[in-house]
């Protein structure tokens, strides 16, 4: 019992010491509807947007965000700086954001984020 309590206390301490930090970006469609993407800052995620109508993309706090015309974060990209907005973003079919210098994981599907 004492070992179990000690293990639980240790797990709780680690969880408090290492909280998950998210980076965020907003997708805004032509009618002004907004959907917020959230990605764990310790990883790098590729998110498919080809089925989501995007007029603007606002990079809230991702230090490294790349915009791709492909749906799988490959090929040429445009960098979107932290706090910057990409207008006329209809050409963007995927975004990669999160930790810099590591390969992207995903995408895992390609939903329409405004029809969820």
Buried (B, 14 or more C-beta within 10 A) or exposed (E): EEEEEEEEEEEEEEEEEEEEEBBBBBBBBEEEEEBEBEBEBEBBBBBBBBBBBBBBBBBBBBEBBBBBBBBBBEEEBEEBEEEEBBEEBEEBBBBBBBBEEEEBBBBEEBBEBBEE
